[in-house]
Amino acid sequence: MGRPPDPHSTLVPVRTTAAPGLTPDLIAGLPWPHWAPIAVAVVAGILVVSCLLCAICCCCRHGHRHGKKPRDKEAVGLGGLPGTTTTHLVQPDVDNEGDPKPWGRLLLSLQYDFGSQEIRVGLKQAADLRPGGPGGTADPYARVSLSTQAGRWHETRVHRGTLCPVFDETCCFHASPAELPRSSLQVQVLDFRRFSRHEPLGSLSLPLGAVDLQHVLELWHQLGPPGTAEPEQTGDLCFSLRYTPGSGRLTVVVLEARGLSPTLADPYVKVQLMLNQRKWKKRKTQARKGPAAPYFNEAFAFLVPISQVQSVDLVLAIWARGSQFRAEPVGKVLLGARASGQPLQHWADMLAHPRRPITQWHHLRPAREVDRALALQPRLRLPLPGS
């Protein structure tokens, strides 16, 4: 009865803890389940592990950035200006130089006749031409000449809308055996333009001294850059043609010329119509005072029945006063069924589109060459009375 109370046996009040002052009374007074400490420990462990992982990732990223910083600076310095230029500008040029077919190919046949001293050139076909315009196609034709015969060439007809034209045409050039070693065959492929200068698509220069002409040769040749085989020209003439089958009316409108020599004076255009290789009708424009690009704009009408339209030849010639102070032919254009190349195409377009004017530019050919092609017979002269 008189013993002091045992501290270990002292009853703890409901709202007190065994260690007063260390835990709040509110928490200590809650009824905790038996699994609560385990859950708290697991959550605490997860939080600790997450914090450690975040710290490790941050350290790795920080170290990675520090390690890559000089490389990034170096990449910007090399790739920002020179790297981009090398990739997008220089590399395509290198690819083009290594391309074995940059301008296309041309199939030619060569045969030399020692008896007539003529070289026969067969223009077979072309392939893989570059398009001459934004449409991805072209209207190609070929022009052939010899380097030793300035001003004389042969043109094929125009092939519409193709980059692989089949020419299948043959032309001949007179050349002696002694002339062959110093001659070269010049071929130029051009894109036909109706109202502007024709755009070159590719060219070929073939030295005949390096070719064995004892046999017939037929080989593919690589075309080179255009513009290297441009034959000598004496100017261009622009005119329109219109044919009306019902009335048999052929209308020629001479518009203008360009590229004439500045030494010429008073140029004018003479229009001649031949029938069955004989001179038939002729007209001429007014002379213009000395310009290298005169403008005429004069129209002439001829009556040509539809039964004779395939038997006539139309010749337009520019005449002018030269250094001898007399009128001489500067160049001529031959049209009709016996023409070739672009003039033949112009004549065919006129017949295919009756009553519609067809306008084109034409290269002037040497007068003697056109006269040889015409092979004109002397004019028929009626006998005078009493003779």
Residue pairs with C-beta under 8 A, 6 or more apart in sequence:
12 18
14 29
15 25
15 29
16 25
16 28
17 23
17 25
17 28
96 102
100 222
101 128
101 222
102 130
103 129
103 130
103 201
103 202
103 222
103 223
103 224
103 225
103 226
104 126
104 127
104 128
104 129
104 130
104 163
104 189
104 201
104 202
104 223
105 126
105 127
105 128
105 220
105 221
105 222
105 223
106 123
106 125
106 126
106 142
106 187
106 189
106 202
106 204
106 220
106 221
106 223
107 124
107 125
107 126
107 127
107 218
107 219
107 220
107 221
108 121
108 122
108 123
108 124
108 185
108 187
108 204
108 206
108 217
108 218
108 219
108 221
109 120
109 121
109 122
109 124
109 216
109 217
109 218
110 119
110 120
110 121
110 122
110 185
110 211
110 213
110 216
110 217
110 218
111 119
111 120
111 122
111 213
111 216
111 217
112 118
112 119
112 120
112 180
112 213
112 214
113 119
113 120
114 177
116 174
117 174
117 175
117 176
117 177
118 172
118 173
118 174
118 175
119 146
119 172
119 173
119 175
119 180
119 208
119 213
120 170
120 171
120 172
121 144
121 154
121 170
121 171
121 172
121 173
121 185
122 169
122 170
122 218
123 142
123 144
123 156
123 167
123 168
123 169
123 170
123 171
123 187
124 166
124 167
124 168
124 218
125 164
125 165
125 166
125 167
125 168
126 140
126 142
126 164
126 165
126 167
126 189
126 223
127 163
127 164
128 163
128 164
129 138
129 140
129 163
129 164
129 165
129 189
129 201
129 202
129 223
130 138
130 163
130 201
130 202
131 137
131 138
131 163
132 138
132 139
132 140
132 191
132 199
132 201
133 191
133 199
137 161
137 162
137 163
138 161
138 162
138 163
138 191
138 201
139 158
139 159
139 160
139 161
139 191
139 192
139 193
140 158
140 159
140 162
140 163
140 165
140 189
140 190
140 191
140 192
140 201
141 155
141 156
141 157
141 158
141 159
141 165
141 167
141 189
141 190
141 192
141 341
141 342
142 155
142 156
142 167
142 187
142 188
142 189
142 190
143 153
143 154
143 155
143 156
143 187
143 188
143 189
143 190
143 231
143 341
144 153
144 154
144 155
144 171
144 185
144 186
144 187
145 152
145 153
145 154
145 185
145 186
145 229
145 231
146 152
146 173
146 175
146 183
146 184
146 185
146 186
147 183
147 184
147 185
147 186
147 205
148 175
148 179
148 182
148 183
149 173
149 175
150 231
150 232
151 231
151 232
151 233
151 234
151 365
151 366
151 369
152 173
152 365
152 366
152 369
153 231
153 365
154 169
154 171
154 340
154 341
155 340
155 341
155 342
156 167
156 169
156 340
156 341
157 167
157 169
157 340
157 341
157 342
157 344
157 345
158 192
158 341
158 342
158 345
159 165
159 166
159 167
169 340
175 183
175 208
180 208
180 209
180 213
181 208
181 209
182 209
183 207
183 208
183 209
184 205
184 206
184 207
184 208
185 204
185 205
185 206
185 208
186 203
186 204
186 205
186 229
186 231
187 203
187 204
187 205
187 206
187 229
188 200
188 202
188 203
188 204
188 226
188 229
188 230
188 231
189 200
189 201
189 202
189 203
189 223
189 226
190 198
190 199
190 200
190 201
190 226
191 198
191 199
191 200
191 201
192 198
192 342
192 345
193 199
194 359
194 360
194 361
195 359
195 360
195 361
196 361
197 236
197 361
199 226
200 226
200 227
200 230
201 223
201 226
202 223
202 224
202 225
202 226
203 223
203 224
203 225
203 226
203 227
203 228
203 229
203 230
204 221
204 222
204 223
204 224
204 229
205 224
205 228
205 229
206 221
211 217
233 259
233 363
233 364
234 259
234 260
234 261
234 330
234 331
234 364
234 366
235 257
235 258
235 259
235 260
235 261
235 318
235 330
235 331
235 364
236 257
236 258
236 259
236 361
236 362
236 363
236 364
237 254
237 256
237 257
237 269
237 316
237 318
237 331
237 333
237 361
237 362
237 364
238 255
238 256
238 257
238 258
238 359
238 360
238 361
238 362
239 252
239 253
239 254
239 255
239 316
239 359
239 360
239 362
240 251
240 252
240 253
240 255
240 357
240 358
240 359
240 360
241 250
241 251
241 252
241 314
241 335
241 346
241 347
241 350
241 357
241 358
242 250
242 251
242 253
242 350
242 355
242 356
242 357
242 358
243 249
243 250
243 251
243 304
243 309
243 350
243 351
243 354
243 355
244 251
244 354
244 355
245 306
245 354
247 303
248 303
248 304
248 305
248 306
248 309
249 301
249 302
249 303
249 304
250 273
250 301
250 302
250 303
250 304
250 309
250 314
251 299
251 300
251 301
251 302
251 357
252 271
252 299
252 300
252 301
252 302
252 314
252 316
253 297
253 298
253 299
253 300
253 357
253 359
254 269
254 271
254 285
254 296
254 297
254 298
254 299
254 300
254 316
255 295
255 296
255 297
255 359
256 293
256 294
256 295
256 296
256 297
257 267
257 269
257 293
257 294
257 296
257 318
258 292
258 293
259 292
259 293
260 267
260 291
260 292
260 293
260 294
260 318
260 320
260 330
261 292
261 330
262 292
263 322
263 323
264 290
264 292
264 320
264 321
264 322
264 330
265 289
265 290
265 320
265 321
265 322
266 287
266 288
266 289
266 290
266 320
266 321
266 327
267 287
267 288
267 290
267 291
267 294
267 318
267 319
267 320
267 330
268 284
268 285
268 286
268 287
268 288
268 296
268 318
268 319
268 320
269 284
269 285
269 296
269 298
269 316
269 317
269 318
269 319
270 282
270 283
270 284
270 285
270 316
270 317
270 318
270 319
271 282
271 283
271 284
271 300
271 314
271 315
271 316
272 279
272 280
272 281
272 282
272 314
272 315
272 316
272 317
273 280
273 281
273 282
273 302
273 304
273 312
273 313
273 314
273 315
274 280
274 312
274 313
274 314
274 315
274 336
274 374
274 376
275 308
275 311
275 312
275 313
276 311
277 313
277 374
277 375
277 376
277 377
278 376
278 377
278 378
278 379
278 380
279 376
279 379
280 312
281 302
283 300
284 319
285 296
285 298
286 296
286 298
288 294
288 295
288 296
304 312
309 351
310 337
311 337
312 336
313 334
313 335
313 336
313 337
313 338
313 339
313 374
314 334
314 335
314 336
314 347
315 332
315 333
315 334
315 335
315 370
315 374
316 332
316 333
316 335
316 362
317 329
317 330
317 331
317 332
317 333
317 367
317 370
318 329
318 330
318 331
318 332
318 364
319 327
319 328
319 329
319 330
320 327
320 328
320 330
321 327
321 328
322 328
329 367
330 364
330 367
331 364
331 365
331 366
331 367
332 364
332 365
332 366
332 367
332 370
332 371
333 343
333 362
333 363
333 364
333 365
333 370
334 343
334 365
334 370
334 373
334 374
335 343
335 344
335 346
335 347
336 343
336 344
336 347
337 344
337 347
338 373
338 374
339 347
342 360
342 362
342 363
343 362
346 358
346 360
346 362
349 358
350 358
